[in-house]
Amino acid sequence: MRPALRLLAAVLLVSCVACGREEEPAPAPAPKPAPRQDAAAAPPAADVESEVQRIETHCGEVLGQLSELRKVERDLKGLSTEGGTLQAWLDGKRPALFRATIYGETGRSEPEICFGKGGRLRRATIRESRYDRPLGKVVSTREDRLYFQGETLIRWIGPDGQPVPADRPEHGVKGKEVLELSQQLVEAAQEGKT
């Protein structure tokens, strides 16, 4: 008898034996829900703090090594309404640190993105300035700092210097936006896309 048929026969035999008993068979346990693929569990707070410190240490080391890395500059036409520029420091083909200026009619964004040794996003500091009128003078600025572990945003420090709670809807949205931006900049830097 083939193994699949043996297994089926064994299951039917056990079922029949259970049916012949006077006591009710135990109900089958409810299936566990499949883990969500789109949301990774955030590490405990103490782990987040130590990971943020490791990220800061790593990014400080990268800043100290910029002169040893290959620097490329790119025009970022098409990334926004008014274009932008990118300065990228690469370790071979892997991204190490990016500084961009992305212009829009109502403001500009200046992300500084630090990558880990494997080329994965670790920290993004995003300074945004708003104009008083289209292409006018700057009237307000804000700075956000985001820390990543893998593709998960583990800490977001808002413009007030306080962490944005991970359960707020905009937390996940902001993380995805920054991941997408970093990927666009990586492509621009490595492939010469402008």
Long-range contacts (C-beta under 8 A, 24 or more apart in sequence): 39-172, 40-150, 40-151, 40-152, 42-152, 42-154, 42-166, 43-149, 43-154, 48-147, 48-154, 48-155, 51-147, 51-149, 51-154, 52-147, 52-154, 52-155, 55-114, 55-122, 55-123, 55-147, 56-123, 58-114, 58-116, 58-117, 58-122, 59-97, 59-114, 59-122, 59-123, 62-89, 62-96, 62-97, 62-114, 62-115, 63-97, 65-96, 66-97, 69-96, 69-97, 72-189, 74-188, 74-189, 74-192, 74-193, 74-194, 75-194, 76-100, 76-102, 76-188, 76-194, 77-194, 78-194, 79-184, 79-188, 80-104, 80-109, 81-105, 82-135, 84-108, 86-185, 86-188, 86-189, 88-185, 88-188, 88-189, 90-189, 90-190, 93-190, 94-118, 94-119, 95-119, 95-185, 95-186, 95-189, 95-190, 98-182, 98-185, 98-186, 98-189, 100-185, 105-131, 105-134, 105-135, 106-130, 106-131, 106-134, 107-131, 107-138, 111-178, 111-181, 111-185, 113-181, 113-182, 113-185, 115-182, 119-186, 120-148, 120-150, 120-151, 121-148, 121-151, 121-178, 121-179, 121-182, 122-147, 122-148, 123-147, 123-148, 124-148, 124-178, 124-181, 124-182, 126-178, 144-174, 146-174, 146-175, 146-178, 148-175, 148-178, 148-179, 151-179, 153-178
